[in-house]
């Protein structure tokens, strides 16, 4: 098992290197001139050339990539073209908002997905089973941006139950400690801010949770059905144990092993889906920041921010893989 863990850790570095190359090349083959976007269409050619020279855009691609790697080795993701702020500083400011949204979406998708999967498995071929699996199929197929707009139209504009954008309402004061607003409100015992932050978080978190919820529900149902057919479950039933004890104590414990793995991997999907969700709900996280950077052709933000998100995704996959090897040592032989 130790060899398996070491091998997985070593694979982390070429994976991140390959991601950095892909991100770098995709940015440079797309049309647009960052210097012209920064200075405007009326900028003179000497001014554009001077800015390109300053940003290193006149160098060959391999030289620019080498400069990019050199900065990464020092932990420097560069500076934004528009604000001249360090990319790493802006990531630290916005990342808590993305993590808070992703964790809330993961909690919603995990709890509801597991519950729906358990009920569907125990009531196989019932009306509830058909409806829940149909809902899971719709949830996987439905685009997040479309669902977000529909939910915003219904629950924000028409019903007025939830706000349309932002993390806090105007007039609500909160002293930031960790930049996780709900946690900061709890630490400072600011209950109006806690309720307001939770109020703002609910709609975008539910929107982001739909795809993972559907996947978790289908995986839980499939795993539960497989476990419920095992001999030890039949033995537990033959002993006269109640259906609830058989399901919750004997079946669910073994059925959740693959589900937990899927939940861990879904966190990376949430990070990617957060870009659309944050853009729709004007959530001030990394996703919205990267979207704005694409429109502004801010190379440093796109390269550094995307690589940071990709690194988080790869590390989460690594941790899940290691935990799975710990739970099930047989995986280390593959």
N, C-alpha and C positions, 0 to 999 in steps of 0.2 A: 504493500500500500504506500509506503514511503517513497518508493521509486516512482509510482504513479503520480503522487503529489508533486515531486520535484520536476518530473517531466512536464506536467501541466503548468507549473510556474515558469519554467524555461520557455515554453511556447508563448508565454505572454508577450515577450519582447519582440519576436518577429511578427506577431499579430499586430501589435501597435505600430511597428515600423511600416508594415504593409498598408495599414489604415492611413498613416500620415502621408504616404506616397500617393494614394488614391485621392485623398482630400486635396493635396497640393496640385496634382495634375488637373483635377476637375475644375478647380478655381481658375487655372490659367488657360484652359481651353474654352471657357465660356466667354462670350463677347463682352466688351466694355472696358473702359480705361479708368482705373481708380483716380488717377491724377486729374483727368477731365471732370470726373464727378465731384472731386473735392474742390477744384478751383472754379468750375463752371464752364459753360460752353464758350464764353467770351474771353477765356484766358489766352494769353499769348503763347506761342510755341516755345520761346525761351523759358517762360515760367513753368510750362508743362515739363520740359526737359529737365529743368533744375529739380522739380519735385520728384520726377521719376528716378533721377540720380540719387536723391536723398533717400527714397524708399527702397532703392536697389532694384527697381523694376526694369532697368536697362541691362542688367546682368543676364547671362544665359540661365536657363531653367535649372540646370544642375547646380550652378553657383547659388541661385536663390534658395534652392532646397537645402543646400549645405549650410547656408546662413540660418535657415529655419531650424535645422537639426541642432546647430551649435547653440542657438538660443534655448531650445528645449532641454539640452543637457544641463543648462544653468538654471532650469526652472523658470525661464522667461518665455512667456507666450507672445511677447511683442506688445506694441501699443496700437490702440485704435486710431484709424486715420482721421476720424472726425473730431474726437475729443482729446486726443493725445494722452489718454488715460491708459494705464497698464491693463492689459486684457485680464490678467490674473486677479486684479483688484475688482474689476467689474464682474468677473465670474463669482468671486466670493460674495459680492453684494446680492447677486441674483439667484445663486444656486439654492439657498435655503427656501426660497419661494417655490422652486421647482420640486425640491425634495418633499416639502410639505404637501404639495398637490399630489405628487406621486404616491406618498405613503397613505394619504386619505383615500385615493382611488384604489390602492392595493387592499386596504382594509375592507372597503365596500365590496370589491370584487371577490375577495377571499371568503368573507363571511356569507354573503348571499350566494355565491357560486357553490360553496360546499353544502349549504343548506338545501339548495335546489337539487344538487346532485344526489344527496342522500335520499331525499323524498322521492325523486324520480326512480332511483334504484330499488327502493323498497316498495314502490307502487308501479312496477314495470308494466308497460302497455296500458296504463290507465289514462284518463283524460288529462290529468295533471302532468303525467310523463310526456305525452305528446305535445302539450302546450308549452311546457318548459323547454323541451329540446327544440321546438320550433322557435321559441324566443331566443334560445342560444344561437341558433343558425342566423336569425335576423341580426342579433347583436354582433356576430362576427362579420357579417356582410355589410352592415350599415357604416357609411363613412362618418368619421368623428365630426368633421366640420359641418356636415349636414345635420346631424343629430344635435350638435351644440346650438346651431341656429334655431332649430325647431323648439328645443327646450327653452331657449332664451325668449323666443316669441310667445310661447305659452305661459311660462312661469314668471317671466320678468315683465314683459310688456302688457300681456292681457290680464294676468292674475296679480302681478305685483308681489309675489311671494319671496322672490330672491332678487338681489341686485344684478345688474347686467355686467359689471366689470369691476376690476380693482380688488384689493385685499382688505381695505378698511373704508368705512364711510367718512365723508368730510365732517370734521368736528370731533372725531374720536381720536383721543390722544393715547399713544402707547410708547413707552420707553424701550427702544430696541436693545436687546442683550445678545441674543443669538441670531436675530433676524427670522426666526421661526415665530410667527406672530402668535399662534395659539400657545406655544410654550412660553413665550415672553409674557403673555397676558396671565398665564398661570403663576409664573414666578413672581410677578409683581402684584398678583391678586387684583388685577384690573378686570373685573367681571364684565363691565360693558364692552370693553375691547375684545374679551374672549368670545362673547356671544356674537359680536359683529363680525369678527374674523371667521368664526364657524359658519355664520350666515353667508358670507361671501364665498366660502370654500365649498359649500355643499353642491351647488349646481355644476361648476366645472369639474369637481371630483367625480360626481356621478357620471358625467359625460365621458370622462377619461376611463372610467371603470368598466364600460359596457363590453368592450372586446375581451379584456382579461376575465371578466365575470362569465362570459359565455364559454370561454376555453376551460376555465376551472370547473364549471358546472358539468360540462361534457366529460372531462377527465375524471371527476369524482364519481359520476354515474358509472362510467366504464370500469373504473377500478373497484367500486363497491360491488357491481354485479359479478365481477370475477372472484372477489373474496367471498361473497355470499354463497357461491357454489362449492366452496372448499369443504372437506370432510369435517374439520374441527368446528365449523359453524353448524353443520348438521348435528354433530354431537352435542353442542351447546343447546340446541333447540330440543334435542331428545331428552336432555336432563330437566326440561321443564322451565328453563329460564325465560323470562319475559322477552317479547320482541325488542323492546327498547334497550335492554341490557345486551342482548345479542348483537344488535346493530352498533350501539355506541361504545361498548366496552371491548367486544371481540372483533367485530368487522372493521369498524372505522379506524382503529389504531393501525392495522396493516394496510388499509386502503389509502391512507393519507401519505404514505411514503412517496409514491410518484406524484401525488398532487402537490406536496411541498416543493418538490423539484421544479414543477411547472410554475408554481407561484414565484419562486426565486427568479426563474428565467423571464417571467412576465414583467418583472420590474424594469428590465431593459427596454421592453416594448413600451412601457408607460413613459419612459424618458423620451423615446422617439415621438410617441403620440402627444406628448406635452407641448410640442412645438405648435401643432394645430390648435389644441385646446387653449393654450395661453394666448395665441393670436386672436382667437374668436372672443375670448372673455377679457382681453387686455390685462392678462395676469402678468405681473412684472417679474418673470422668471427668465431662465436661460433660453427657453424656447422662443419666446417673444423677442428677446435680444438677438438671437441668431437670425430670426426672420427679418428683422429690421436691418441687420448687417448684410443680408443677401440683397435686399433692395438698394442699399447704399454702396454695394460692392466693396465692403470693408474687408480686405483680404485677411488681415491679422485676426480680426474677431472671428471670421468664419473658420479659419484654419485652427486657431487656438481653442475656440469654443467647441467646435465639432470634435476635435481630438480629445478634449477633456470629457465630453459626453461619451465618446466611444471608449475611452479608458475606463470610465465608471461601469459601462455595460460589460466590458471584457472582465473586469475585476469581479463584478457580481457573478458572472458565469463561472469564473474560477472558484470563487467561494462556494457556490452551489455544487460544483463538481467535486470539490474536496469534501464537503459535508456529506455528499451522497456516497463517496468512497468510504467515509468513516462509518456511515449507517449501514452500508452494504459493501463489505470488503471484497466481495466477488467481482465488483466492477473494476478493481485494480488490475485484474488479469487481462483486460481488453485493451 
